[in-house]
Amino acid sequence: MARKSKAKTRAETKAEPAGGPGTALTHIDAKGDARMVDVSAKPATERTAVAEGRVLMSKATLALIETGQAKKGDVLATARIAGIMAAKRTSELIPLCHPLALTKVTIDITTDRKLPGCIVRASVKVTGPTGVEMEALTAVSVACLTIYDMIKAVERGVRIEGIHLIEKIGGKSGHYRAGE
């Protein structure tokens, strides 16, 4: 069986949009090459995004976090700062993201003994021509990784799960809420 050429694979990718009829991958040009989307003609509007993820661990490890006895220091405060820093640097981490002047980044981390673990939620806001979904997802990802880093000496089997977009508001595509 003959192998498909790279050019043919790219053409096939363009012909099968991921978002259904009438949509196309915005970061792929007519030749199939990666590109940064031109947002210069889009109006600056208020946009927000909320993302969430979980860090699952043993009850004993969670107790160390809740009592402030983790050897590396305050796990939740450090994770909050890491998440905020990550949101601000998303365009440096994700190749085709636009650098944005974020107007608000909030990281909420709650402990949950039923999991057991931590639930990390990021809310990001901007007034600009493009959305902040990637900034919210990056913030959650890095906050979760920071929690792992700070407790890995106690428990290597910690799991990071369920990182996803909860909600986005604003922009041409309108309001999105997970599960609706």
C-alpha positions as CSV (number, residue, x, y, z in Angstrom):
1,M,0.0,0.0,0.0
2,A,1.4,3.4,-1.0
3,R,2.0,6.0,1.7
4,K,0.2,9.4,1.4
5,S,2.3,12.4,0.8
6,K,2.5,15.1,3.4
7,A,0.8,17.6,1.0
8,K,-2.1,15.3,0.5
9,T,-2.5,14.7,4.2
10,R,-2.6,18.5,4.7
11,A,-5.2,18.9,2.0
12,E,-7.4,16.2,3.5
13,T,-7.1,17.9,6.9
14,K,-8.4,21.2,5.4
15,A,-11.3,19.5,3.7
16,E,-12.5,18.0,7.0
17,P,-13.2,20.8,9.5
18,A,-13.3,19.9,13.1
19,G,-16.2,22.2,14.0
20,G,-18.7,20.9,11.6
21,P,-20.1,22.4,8.4
22,G,-19.0,25.9,7.6
23,T,-16.1,25.9,10.0
24,A,-12.3,25.5,9.4
25,L,-9.2,25.3,11.5
26,T,-8.3,29.0,12.0
27,H,-4.6,28.4,12.5
28,I,-4.1,26.6,9.2
29,D,-3.7,28.7,6.0
30,A,-4.8,27.7,2.4
31,K,-1.5,25.7,1.9
32,G,-2.0,23.8,5.1
33,D,0.7,25.7,7.0
34,A,0.4,26.9,10.6
35,R,-0.2,30.6,11.0
36,M,-1.1,33.1,13.6
37,V,-4.7,34.4,13.0
38,D,-5.0,38.1,12.0
39,V,-7.3,39.7,14.5
40,S,-6.5,43.3,13.6
41,A,-10.0,43.9,12.0
42,K,-11.9,42.4,15.0
43,P,-13.4,44.9,17.5
44,A,-12.0,45.0,21.0
45,T,-14.8,43.6,23.3
46,E,-14.8,42.3,26.8
47,R,-14.1,38.6,26.9
48,T,-13.8,36.1,29.8
49,A,-13.0,32.5,30.2
50,V,-13.2,30.0,33.1
51,A,-11.3,26.7,33.1
52,E,-11.0,24.0,35.8
53,G,-8.9,20.9,36.6
54,R,-8.3,18.6,39.5
55,V,-5.3,17.2,41.3
56,L,-6.0,13.9,43.0
57,M,-3.9,12.5,45.9
58,S,-4.1,10.5,49.0
59,K,-6.0,11.8,52.1
60,A,-2.7,12.0,54.0
61,T,-1.1,14.2,51.3
62,L,-4.2,16.4,51.2
63,A,-4.0,16.8,55.0
64,L,-0.4,18.1,54.7
65,I,-1.6,20.7,52.3
66,E,-4.6,21.7,54.4
67,T,-2.5,22.0,57.6
68,G,0.3,23.9,55.9
69,Q,2.9,21.2,56.7
70,A,4.2,20.6,53.2
71,K,8.0,20.9,53.3
72,K,8.2,23.2,50.3
73,G,5.8,25.8,51.9
74,D,2.3,27.0,51.2
75,V,1.2,24.8,48.3
76,L,-2.0,26.6,47.5
77,A,-0.6,30.1,47.6
78,T,2.3,29.1,45.4
79,A,0.0,27.4,42.9
80,R,-2.2,30.5,42.7
81,I,0.8,32.7,41.9
82,A,2.1,30.1,39.3
83,G,-1.3,30.1,37.6
84,I,-1.5,33.9,37.4
85,M,2.1,34.0,36.0
86,A,1.2,31.3,33.5
87,A,-1.9,33.1,32.2
88,K,0.2,36.2,31.6
89,R,2.8,34.2,29.6
90,T,0.5,32.0,27.5
91,S,1.7,33.5,24.2
92,E,5.2,32.5,25.1
93,L,4.2,28.9,25.8
94,I,1.6,28.1,23.1
95,P,3.1,28.9,19.7
96,L,0.2,30.6,17.9
97,C,-1.5,32.5,20.7
98,H,-1.6,36.3,20.7
99,P,0.1,38.2,23.5
100,L,-2.8,39.8,25.5
101,A,-3.0,42.6,28.0
102,L,-5.0,40.7,30.6
103,T,-7.2,42.8,32.9
104,K,-8.0,40.1,35.4
105,V,-6.7,36.6,36.4
106,T,-8.2,34.8,39.4
107,I,-7.1,31.4,40.6
108,D,-9.4,29.6,43.1
109,I,-8.2,26.4,44.6
110,T,-10.4,24.4,46.9
111,T,-9.6,21.2,48.7
112,D,-12.0,18.4,48.5
113,R,-11.7,15.5,51.0
114,K,-14.2,13.4,48.9
115,L,-11.8,13.3,45.9
116,P,-9.4,13.5,47.8
117,G,-7.5,16.4,46.2
118,C,-7.7,20.0,45.0
119,I,-10.0,21.6,42.5
120,V,-8.3,24.4,40.6
121,R,-10.4,27.1,38.7
122,A,-9.1,30.0,36.7
123,S,-11.0,33.0,35.5
124,V,-9.4,35.3,33.0
125,K,-10.6,38.6,31.5
126,V,-9.5,40.9,28.7
127,T,-10.9,43.6,26.5
128,G,-9.5,42.8,23.1
129,P,-10.0,41.3,19.7
130,T,-9.5,37.7,20.7
131,G,-10.5,35.3,23.5
132,V,-8.8,34.1,26.7
133,E,-9.6,30.4,26.7
134,M,-6.0,29.4,26.3
135,E,-4.9,31.7,29.1
136,A,-7.5,30.2,31.5
137,L,-6.5,26.6,30.5
138,T,-2.8,27.4,30.8
139,A,-3.3,29.0,34.2
140,V,-5.1,25.8,35.5
141,S,-2.5,23.5,33.9
142,V,0.4,25.3,35.6
143,A,-1.3,25.7,38.9
144,C,-2.0,21.9,38.9
145,L,1.6,21.1,37.9
146,T,2.8,23.4,40.8
147,I,0.7,21.5,43.3
148,Y,2.2,18.3,42.0
149,D,5.7,19.7,42.2
150,M,5.3,20.8,45.8
151,I,4.0,17.4,47.0
152,K,5.8,14.9,44.8
153,A,8.4,14.1,47.5
154,V,5.5,12.8,49.6
155,E,3.5,11.1,46.9
156,R,4.6,10.4,43.3
157,G,1.2,8.9,42.3
158,V,-0.6,12.2,42.3
159,R,-2.9,12.6,39.2
160,I,-3.9,15.7,37.3
161,E,-7.2,15.2,35.6
162,G,-10.1,16.9,33.9
163,I,-8.6,20.1,32.7
164,H,-11.3,21.8,30.6
165,L,-13.0,25.0,29.6
166,I,-16.1,25.6,31.8
167,E,-17.3,28.9,30.2
168,K,-16.4,31.6,27.7
169,I,-18.2,34.9,27.2
170,G,-17.8,37.4,24.4
171,G,-16.5,37.4,20.9
172,K,-18.1,36.4,17.6
173,S,-18.9,32.9,18.7
174,G,-20.8,34.1,21.8
175,H,-21.4,32.4,25.1
176,Y,-20.2,28.8,25.7
177,R,-20.9,26.8,28.8
178,A,-19.7,23.3,29.2
179,G,-22.5,20.7,29.2
180,E,-25.0,23.0,27.4
